[in-house]
């Protein structure tokens, strides 16, 4: 009887471990839909970075500020790069980029248009969104001073947010 119990336990353990596959575990970097990575450059010399004193980003129609980094900070100071989320339920995200210098806030609007693609990651992770054919449209200001001079698309397919810069903002 004791031998039967041992064989039975080994058989149950083998069945349980055989059901696990490599893709049954999902790490956060596998499943994450990438953010849009933006770097700030000098409009007079685009080869040079130009940090912003203070930056906040707010989606048009939302009362909340967007997260700007992996710590989900909503206000960053003296920064050359930010990463912001894009919407996953449509082909457009509109943001106000709020630049504050010497206590004076200046807001410029950029519309990001793209084509959504669902990418299967694994059984455990499910799907993530990839953004293809990114276009950035800077809205000209009718009154006030525009702090963003232009945008440059560096990488128009957003597949990760750890290796690539996607957009440069020249100011």
N, C-alpha and C positions, 0 to 999 in steps of 0.2 A: 504494500500500500504506500509505503514511504517513497519507493522508487517511482510509482505512478504519479505522486504529487510533484516530485522533482521534474519529471518529464513534462507534466502538464504546465508547470510554471515556466519552464524553458520555452515551451511551445507558445504560450501566451506572450512572453517577452519578445520572442522572435516576430510574432505577428504585429505587435505594437511598434517595434523599431523598424520593421520592414515598411510600415505605412508612412513613415517620415521620409520626405525627400529633401534634397538640398534647397529647393525653393520654398520650403515651408517656413522659412525665416525671412523676415523683411527688415532691412536696416533703413534708417531714415534717409540716407543718401540715395538709396535705390528708388524709393517710392516718391521722392520729392519732385513736384512740378517746379521747374527752374524759375528763378526770378530774373527780371531784366536788370542787367548790370550796366550802370552808367558811370562814366568818368568825366570829370570836369577839366577842360583844357583852356588855355589862353587863346582868345580869338586873334590876337596879333601874332602869336607864334604857336600854332597848333601842336608842335612837337613838345611843348612844355605843359606840364600839369599846372592848373590854377585852382587852388583850394577855395572853397566857399566858406565865408565866416560862419554862417549858420544856415542850415537847410531843413526845410520841412516839405513834405509832399502830401497833398490831399486830393483824393479822388473827387471829381466833379459830382455834385449831388450827395456827397457823404459828409457827415459832420466829424468823422474821425480822421486822424492822420494815418498815413500808410507807414508800415514798418520799413526802415531804411537799411537794416543790416541783419545779420544772423541772430542778434540779441533782441530783435524787434524794437529797437530804439526808434522813436518818432521824431526826434530832433538830434541833429549831429552838428558839431562845430569843427571848423578847420579841417574839412574832409575833401578828399579828391575823388572818392568813389562811393557810390551807394548801390544797393540792390533792392528793387521794389517788385511787388507781385503784380501780375497782370490778371485780369478776369479770366475765368475758365468757362464761363457760360455765354460768351459772345465773342465777336471778332474785333472789339474795340474797347480800349480803356483810356479815359481822359483824366489827366492829372494837372493840378496847379502846383507848380514848383515855387515855393515861397522862400525867397532868399532874403536874409536879414543882415544888414551891414550898418554898423554904428547905430543900432536901435531902430533903423528904418526898414520896414518890410516891403518887398516888391514881389509880386506874384505874376508868373507867366504860365500860359497853358500849352501843353503838348498833348496831342491825340496820338495814341499808338494803335495802329491797325495791323492785323495779323490773321493768319489762317490757323485754326486749331486742328491739332492732330492728336488722337489718343494713341498712346504707345503702351502695349502690354509689357509689364515688367516681370511678373511671376504670379503664381497662384496665390501666394501669401500677400503680395503687394498690390495686386490688381493692375490698374492702369494709372498712368500719369499723363499730363498734357505737355505737348511740345508746341511751340509757337513758330510758324513758318512765314516767310515773306513779310517780315516786319517793316513797317513804314512809320516814320515819326513826322507829324505835321505840327509845326510851331504856329500857333495862332497869333497873328499880328495884333498889337495893342492899338486901340484907337485913341486912348488917352493915357498919360503917364509915361514912364520910362521902361522900356523893355530891357531886362538884364540879360536874357538869353539872346545871343546874336544868331546862332544857327545850331542845328543838330546834324550829326553825321552818323549814319548807320555803318557800324564796323562789321557786325555779323548779323545777317538778316534771319537766320534760323536759330532759335533759342532752344538748345538741347541740354545745356548745363549752365550752372552759375558759379562754377568753381575755377574754370579755366579761361573763359572768354570774356572780353568786354564787348557788349552789344551796341551801345550807343555812346557817342561823345557829345557833350554839351559844351559849346564854345561860348565863353562869356568874357 
